[in-house]
Amino acid sequence: MIRWLLPLWLIGSTGLALLLSELCWFARRPIDERLRPYVAGGWDRSTRGVLSASTFRDVAGPLASVVGERLARLFGVHEPLSARLMRVHSPLDATALRVRQVGWSVAVLAGGSMASLWLGLPGPIASLVVVGGPLLCFLAQEQQVSRRSEAWQARILLELPVVSEQIGMLLSAGFSLGRALGRVAERGTGACAHDLARVTQRIRQGLSEADALREWAELSAVPSVHRLVGVLTLNRETGDLGRLIAEEARGIRREVQRDLAEQIERRSQQVWIPVTVATLVPGTLFLIVPFLQAMQLFSNG
């Protein structure tokens, strides 16, 4: 047991130093470092301690990103993590989330190893705990991001008919395309409003309206958004854009209705699965009893 004290002490000391480096009362930076970000080019000359959480993220970030992407592709997740995080407007970037995933996996690995040694588990069970625990922790966080991304796409599809009709009415009322997008983004609270707020921000940054809308379509990965953006990009080429947008909104609404009908049909079919199982299992048991009795009679004869 003594041989484990030194590694545990090293791990605990490193974690405590990283934790204390983030507390201002313990690791207060000099005034020149606190004023440097407000000077032109100050971010490039900023210095950080050797043993700090920021330095640790800079060192572990590239390795965690490579390992995380390869594990995600191994289990069938091919969409980049950065695209999914940007889609749901997450405050975290891909590197920060990968570092978090790897950190939790390493913690679970250490805990599983110590528990296996402490409990004296057999080899196969200990291997399952040591390998399966970190992998399950990593995949749980990956699945959480994927579910948030899919839920965001579903919200966009449900909100898109109303949002497209609002844009069409504003354009027919004399609003420009940029002003119409900005008004919908300001007055809305849904997923499309958040995405359109980012579109208007990209337009303010110098991107053209068509390029900003195409960027939204690529990021959302929703076919209906691609079709709507294709209509909106005709703003400077046609004078009856409101009618085209209204037709596209009706098409999107029909698509949403078809998807809802398919979901209702699948759920109605799933209702019969437990009923079928509950019917077949007792019936099978009742058939086995006379079959076994007949086989016993033939064997005795």
N, C-alpha and C positions, 0 to 999 in steps of 0.2 A: 504493500500500500504506500510505502514511503517513496517508491520510485515515481509515483504519480503526482507527488506534491510539487516537484519542481516545474513540470509542464503546466500544471494548474495554476501555480503562482505566477508564471510568466504570462499566461493568457489573462488572468485576472488583473495583473498590473498593467498590461497593455490596454485592456478595455477601460480600466479606471482612468488611465492617462488620457485616452481619447475622449472620455466623457467629461473630465475636468477641463480639457482644452476648449470645450464649447461654452463654458460658464464664464461670464464676464468678470465676476468677482474673484475668480481664481487666476485666470489668464488674461488680464487686462492688457490690451495692446497699447503701445506708446501713441502719443498724440499725432506724430507724423504719419504713422500707418493708418490712423483713423481718418486723417484729412486727405490722404493720397488719392482715394477714389474720386474725390471732387475736383481734382486737378486734371488738366488735359493730358491724356496718356498715362494717368495714374494707375489704371487697371493693369497695364502691361508691366509696371515696375513694382507691383504689390508683392510683398514677401510674406511667407507664412512659416510657421514653425515646422521643424522636421517631423515632430510627433504630434500631429493634429488630425482632426477628422477630415478636413479638406484635403490634406496631403494624402491621407489614406485612401480617400475616394479617387484622387487623381491616379494613384498607383494601381489600385484594384479595379478601377473602372474598365479599362480596355480588356483585361483578362476576363472579368465578369461578363462583359458584352459578348465576347467570342464564345465562351462556354455556354452562356444562356441561349444565344442564337442557334448553336449547334444542337443543344438539347431540345429546343422548341421544334426545329426542323425534323429531328429524329422522331418526334411524336406527332408529326403531321401538321404543325403550325407553320405555314409558309409566309404569312403576311408579316411584314416588319413590325416590330414592337413600337417603333416611333410613330408609324402611321396610325396604329390603334390608339395610342395615347393622345395624339393630336386630334383624332376624331372625337374623343370624349372630353376634350378640353381639360386634360389632366394637368395639374401643376408640376408633376414629375416628368423628367425626360427619361429616355430609354436607358441611359447609363446609370442613373440613380436607381431606377427600378431593378435593373440587373444586379447592381451591388446589393440591394436589399434582398433579392432572391437568394443570391449566393451566400450572403451573410446568415440568413435564417437557415439555409440548408447546412452550412458548416456548423451552426449551433446545434441543430437537430442531430447531425452526425456525431458531434462530441457527446451530446447527451445520450444518444443511443449506444455509443461505444462504452461509456461509463456504466450505463444501466446493464448492458450485457455482461460486462466484467463483474459488476457488483452482484448480480443475480445468478451468475454462472450458467447462462443459457446454453443449450446445445449449439453446435456449430451451424446447422442450417437455419435455426430460428434466429441466432445472433446475426448471421449474414443478412437475413431478411430484414431485421430491424435496422441494422447499420446502413444497408444500401437502400431499402425501400422507404425509410423515414425521410431522409433528405430529398429523395426523388419525389415523394408525395408532396412534401412541402413546396418544392419548386413548381410542380405542375398545378398545385392548388392556386398559387398566385397567378400563374399563367392563364389558367382557366377563368379566374376572376376578371382579368383584363379582357379576355375574349368575350365573356358574357356581357360586360359593360359595352363593348363595341357593338355587339349584335343588338343589344337593347337600344342603343343610340340609333342604329340604322333603322330599326323597326319604328322608332318614334319619328324619324325623318319621313319615312314612307307614309305614316298615318297623318302627319301634319302637312305634307306637301300639297294636297289638293286645295286646302284652304289658303295656304300661303301663296300659291301660284295665282289663285283668284284675286287675292288682295293686291299682288303686284300688277296683275292685269288691269284692275280697276283704277289703280293709281296712275298707270301709264295712260289709260284712256282719259283720265281727268287732266292730263297735261304735265304730269310729273316726268322728270328725266329718269333714266334707268338707275343711275347712282342714287338719286334722291329717294326713289321708290324703295330701293333695297335698304337704305338707311332708315326710312320711316318704319318699315316692317320690323327691322332689327330693334329699333328703339321701343316700339309699342308691344312687341311680342315677348313671351317668356319661355317658349318651347325650345326644342332642339334646333329647328330651322332658324329661329331668331338668333340663337347663339352663333350658328354657322354664318348667317348673313352679317352679324356684327363683325366677325373676323374678315368676311369679304370686304366690307366697307373700310375696315382698317387697312387691309392690303391695298385698296384703291388709294387711300390717303398716303400710303407709303410710296406711291408712284407707279403701281401696277395698273394696267388698263382694266376696264370693266370686264371685257371678254376673258382676259387671262386670269383675273381673280375668280370669275365664275367657273372657268375650267379647272382651276386649282381646287375649288370646293367640290366639283364633281369627281375629280380623281381621288380626293381624300375621303369623301363619303362612301364611295364604291357602291352606290345605289343606282341601278339602271334608270329609274324614273328621273333622278336628278340630272343624269346625263342628257336625257331627252329634253327636259325643261331648259337646261343651260343652252342646248342647241337652238332652242327657239329664242331665248333671250339674247343670244349673240347676234340675232338678226335685227337688233334695235335700229341700227343705222341704215338698214337696207330695205325696210318695209314701213309703211305708214299705218298698217292695221294690225299692230302687234297684239293689242288687247284681245282681238278675236282668236288669234292663234294660241295665245296663252289660255284662254277659256276652253278651247278644244283640248289642249294638252291636259288641263286640269280635269276635264271630264274623263279623259283616257286614264289618268292616274287613279281617279276615284273608282273606275271600273276594275282596274288592276287590284286595288285594295280590297274591293268587294270579293273578287275571285279568291284572293289569299285568305280572307276571313272564311269564305265558304269551304275552302279546302281544310282549314284548321278545324272547323266545326265537324266536317265529315270524318277527319282522322280521330277526333276525340270521341265521336259517337261510335266509331269502330273499336276504340280502345275500351269502351265500357263493357263490351262483350267478352273481353279476354278473361277477367276473373270469373265471369259467369260460366264460360266454357270450361275453364280449369276446375271450378267447383263441381261441374256436372260430370266431367270425364273421370276424375280421380275416384269418386265413390263407385261409379259404374265399372271402372277397371278392377277395383277391389272385389266387387261382387262377382265378376267374371272369373277372377283367379281362383276363388274358393272352389266352385264346382270343377274347374279344370284340374286343380290339384287332386281333388277327390277321385275324379275319373282316372287320372294317371296312377293313383295308388291302387285302385281296383284292378287295372290292367296289369300292374306289376305283381300283385298278389296272385292273379289268375295264371 
